[in-house]
């Protein structure tokens, strides 16, 4: 799953007036914001989206108290309709809570809203749109997306990388077996096992080696694999949702925000130093004549139009994207199966019928429709990116029967789309059976829009499906899952994506 499809800006709606008042410019803000709140008229005659009432200057910022904007957006959709506008400071934001309208925005109206509007944190961490997921659609986007599909994420590339996925599953099962023998009465921390192996796979695909440590000359220290993971994955994911109040009041961007800038620049510097050290380590391998089937080796040959900094960022993109959202989806799927013995039994029976005593393999997935339905339903209920990253309307357009003037930002609330009662029966329930209906194609990875759609749809969708579905199938085939006491209520999320606040703690019992 692409980083751009997970940067939902969760957490960026919750600054209060204090940060603004503190700069002693409340009068100036009020005057400028009144001017900014004026809307641009278009000639189509269509109405503007209904506006959610808010406060002067701050707009709807203080109404986002829940710190889960996707849930607040969904509640407003029930009252104001599936398409409406809000104000976050001086920014007008149109929120889409309908699958049909979201697809219209992503596909039909793509040419009018194909650009990204980045927060200040993401501008720094993304090196001003230097990765595939954050680029505006154009020649650079087409070039780097072709590179990543050809070398790493496309169908043929995935066949070449299957050995890494097989290794991942083998290592996960070995750790499960060790836990079963050493601590049979204790719950297993699924996340601790799975994320380590996912990170190892991402390093192999990007750099050619599952690196255990690296010496970073610029920082004068050696970092372990766990520390590398923190610097390359965890810290940037946290940094992406750091709030800079200037994002909501762009006309005040000239006012310094030193604590914010220092924090994000520190993350950027450490990420830059570690990535440089990792790349230099692999360049020594290459110069010794040892080639690998990896993104780095490919880019050094085929990416001759790219700068060193662009190559660094493209490699980092593969690492961070392969390490996060596949974990999120797999962990939620196993949670739902562990608390639902009947559906878990149904999946196990399907696997037994198709595979018998043989292990579930990627080649079996097309014969396992209920497994696919489990994956799809998990993406619907627990979409790793509840809000698609904001898009910027650069020319007047129409969406959902409304005028959308240039300068507007668009937020596609996937949570709202997938919880819409007009589209889904009992949307709050986890019911994989809904995807066995003949109106659904279980091989359509984009029905829930968890992977986006149109020209910007996620390039990593195939890999995410292969890893997650095969892992779910193999783990249910090998073990009977149940939740540790009290675990059923641990459903809160934390961070940029819908990570469970508490890692899944499950009891596993070997099947006969």
Buried (B, 14 or more C-beta within 10 A) or exposed (E): BBBBBBBBBBBBBBBEBEBBEEBEBEEEBEEBBEEBBEEEEBEEEBEBBBBBEBEEBBBBBBBBEEEBBBBBBBEBBEEBBBBBBBBBBBBBBBBBBBBBBBBBBBEBBBEBBBBBBBBBBBBBBBBEBBBBBBBEBEEBBEBBBBBBBBBBBBEEBBEEBEEBBEBBBEBBBEBBBEBBEEEEEEBBBBBEBBBBBBBBBBBBBBBBBBBEEBEBEEBEEEBEBEBBBBBBBBBBBBBBBBBBBBBBBEBBEEEEBEEBBEBBEEBBEBBBBBBBBBBEBBEEBBEEEEEBBBBBBBBBEBBEEBEEEBBBBBBBBBBBBBBBBBBBBBBBBBBBBBBBEEBBEBBBEBBEEBBEEEBBBBEBBEEBBBBBBBBBBBBBBBBBBBBBBBBBBBEBBBBBEBBBBBBBBBBBBBBBBBBBEEEBEEBEEBBBEBBBEEEBEBEEBBBBBBBBBBBBBBBBBBBBBBBBBBBBBBBBBBBBBBBBEEBEEBEEBBBBBBBBEBBBBBBBEEEE
